[in-house]
Amino acid sequence: MTCRESVKLCLWVAVTLLVSGILVPAASFAPRTGKPASVLVPPWISTEVAVLRVWDAGGYVVSTTRHGVLAIGQDPDFYRNLRKGGLVLILDGEKLAALCGAGLDTGRNSSDA
């Protein structure tokens, strides 16, 4: 193996490790249809506009903060529609709440699940 080939191999290994280190944890926080999703609002979109985009995407808002919206959508295309509307960072709201040590009350009764 030449020096150039070994450098290429090392770069591929490094890129693979980097991507897997980012994508695997991110994939575990992917939102699920019908479950709360934490939608982080980019600075160039106001919370009010984000709420309208959630509604336009077919979802409803559970809660808002200055930098995010907690939303639920039953349509399988809900998250795709949010991304089309410029809201690209969408995480599983229940897992994120558990990670932060908080419970999540969406106003739904446990028998509704």
C-alpha positions as a Markdown table, in Angstrom:
| # | Residue | x | y | z |
|---|---|---|---|---|
| 1 | Met | 0.0 | 0.0 | 0.0 |
| 2 | Thr | 1.4 | 3.4 | -1.0 |
| 3 | Cys | 1.6 | 6.3 | 1.3 |
| 4 | Arg | -1.2 | 8.1 | -0.7 |
| 5 | Glu | -3.5 | 5.0 | -0.5 |
| 6 | Ser | -2.9 | 4.8 | 3.3 |
| 7 | Val | -3.8 | 8.5 | 3.7 |
| 8 | Lys | -7.0 | 8.0 | 1.7 |
| 9 | Leu | -7.9 | 5.0 | 3.8 |
| 10 | Cys | -7.3 | 7.0 | 7.0 |
| 11 | Leu | -9.4 | 9.9 | 5.7 |
| 12 | Trp | -12.2 | 7.5 | 4.9 |
| 13 | Val | -12.1 | 5.9 | 8.3 |
| 14 | Ala | -12.0 | 9.4 | 10.0 |
| 15 | Val | -15.0 | 10.6 | 7.9 |
| 16 | Thr | -16.9 | 7.4 | 8.6 |
| 17 | Leu | -16.3 | 7.7 | 12.4 |
| 18 | Leu | -17.3 | 11.4 | 12.3 |
| 19 | Val | -20.5 | 10.8 | 10.4 |
| 20 | Ser | -21.5 | 7.8 | 12.4 |
| 21 | Gly | -20.8 | 9.8 | 15.6 |
| 22 | Ile | -23.1 | 12.5 | 14.5 |
| 23 | Leu | -25.8 | 10.6 | 12.6 |
| 24 | Val | -26.4 | 7.7 | 14.9 |
| 25 | Pro | -27.2 | 9.9 | 17.9 |
| 26 | Ala | -29.2 | 12.3 | 15.7 |
| 27 | Ala | -31.2 | 9.4 | 14.3 |
| 28 | Ser | -32.2 | 8.3 | 17.8 |
| 29 | Phe | -33.8 | 11.6 | 18.3 |
| 30 | Ala | -35.8 | 11.5 | 15.0 |
| 31 | Pro | -39.5 | 12.4 | 15.7 |
| 32 | Arg | -42.2 | 9.8 | 15.4 |
| 33 | Thr | -45.6 | 10.5 | 13.8 |
| 34 | Gly | -48.3 | 11.3 | 16.4 |
| 35 | Lys | -45.7 | 11.9 | 19.1 |
| 36 | Pro | -44.5 | 15.3 | 20.4 |
| 37 | Ala | -41.7 | 16.8 | 18.4 |
| 38 | Ser | -39.4 | 19.6 | 19.5 |
| 39 | Val | -39.0 | 22.0 | 16.5 |
| 40 | Leu | -36.1 | 24.3 | 17.0 |
| 41 | Val | -36.8 | 27.7 | 15.3 |
| 42 | Pro | -33.9 | 29.3 | 13.4 |
| 43 | Pro | -33.1 | 32.9 | 14.3 |
| 44 | Trp | -34.5 | 34.3 | 11.0 |
| 45 | Ile | -38.0 | 32.8 | 11.7 |
| 46 | Ser | -40.1 | 34.2 | 14.4 |
| 47 | Thr | -42.0 | 31.9 | 16.8 |
| 48 | Glu | -45.3 | 33.2 | 15.5 |
| 49 | Val | -44.3 | 32.3 | 11.9 |
| 50 | Ala | -43.1 | 28.9 | 13.2 |
| 51 | Val | -46.5 | 28.3 | 14.8 |
| 52 | Leu | -48.2 | 29.1 | 11.4 |
| 53 | Arg | -45.9 | 26.7 | 9.6 |
| 54 | Val | -46.8 | 24.0 | 12.1 |
| 55 | Trp | -50.5 | 24.6 | 11.4 |
| 56 | Asp | -49.9 | 24.7 | 7.6 |
| 57 | Ala | -48.0 | 21.4 | 7.8 |
| 58 | Gly | -51.0 | 19.8 | 9.4 |
| 59 | Gly | -50.0 | 19.8 | 13.1 |
| 60 | Tyr | -50.9 | 21.5 | 16.2 |
| 61 | Val | -48.9 | 23.3 | 18.8 |
| 62 | Val | -48.6 | 22.1 | 22.3 |
| 63 | Ser | -46.2 | 24.7 | 23.6 |
| 64 | Thr | -43.8 | 27.5 | 22.4 |
| 65 | Thr | -40.6 | 29.0 | 23.7 |
| 66 | Arg | -38.5 | 31.8 | 22.2 |
| 67 | His | -36.4 | 29.2 | 20.3 |
| 68 | Gly | -38.7 | 26.4 | 19.7 |
| 69 | Val | -42.1 | 24.9 | 19.3 |
| 70 | Leu | -43.4 | 21.6 | 20.7 |
| 71 | Ala | -45.8 | 20.2 | 18.1 |
| 72 | Ile | -47.7 | 17.1 | 17.2 |
| 73 | Gly | -48.8 | 16.0 | 13.7 |
| 74 | Gln | -50.7 | 12.9 | 12.7 |
| 75 | Asp | -49.9 | 13.1 | 9.0 |
| 76 | Pro | -46.9 | 11.0 | 7.9 |
| 77 | Asp | -45.8 | 14.0 | 5.8 |
| 78 | Phe | -46.0 | 16.4 | 8.7 |
| 79 | Tyr | -42.2 | 16.5 | 9.3 |
| 80 | Arg | -41.4 | 16.7 | 5.6 |
| 81 | Asn | -43.8 | 19.6 | 5.3 |
| 82 | Leu | -42.2 | 21.4 | 8.3 |
| 83 | Arg | -38.8 | 21.0 | 6.6 |
| 84 | Lys | -40.2 | 22.4 | 3.4 |
| 85 | Gly | -41.3 | 25.4 | 5.5 |
| 86 | Gly | -37.8 | 26.1 | 6.8 |
| 87 | Leu | -38.0 | 24.3 | 10.1 |
| 88 | Val | -35.3 | 21.8 | 9.6 |
| 89 | Leu | -34.2 | 20.8 | 13.1 |
| 90 | Ile | -36.9 | 18.5 | 14.4 |
| 91 | Leu | -36.3 | 16.2 | 17.3 |
| 92 | Asp | -38.2 | 13.6 | 19.3 |
| 93 | Gly | -39.8 | 15.7 | 22.0 |
| 94 | Glu | -40.3 | 12.9 | 24.5 |
| 95 | Lys | -36.6 | 11.8 | 24.3 |
| 96 | Leu | -35.4 | 15.3 | 24.5 |
| 97 | Ala | -37.5 | 16.0 | 27.6 |
| 98 | Ala | -36.2 | 12.8 | 29.2 |
| 99 | Leu | -32.7 | 13.8 | 28.4 |
| 100 | Cys | -33.3 | 17.2 | 30.1 |
| 101 | Gly | -34.8 | 15.5 | 33.1 |
| 102 | Ala | -38.3 | 16.8 | 32.5 |
| 103 | Gly | -41.6 | 15.0 | 32.0 |
| 104 | Leu | -43.7 | 15.8 | 29.0 |
| 105 | Asp | -47.4 | 16.5 | 29.5 |
| 106 | Thr | -49.1 | 17.0 | 26.1 |
| 107 | Gly | -52.6 | 17.3 | 27.6 |
| 108 | Arg | -53.4 | 13.8 | 26.3 |
| 109 | Asn | -54.7 | 11.1 | 28.6 |
| 110 | Ser | -52.6 | 7.9 | 28.8 |
| 111 | Ser | -55.7 | 5.9 | 27.6 |
| 112 | Asp | -55.5 | 7.9 | 24.3 |
| 113 | Ala | -52.3 | 6.3 | 23.2 |
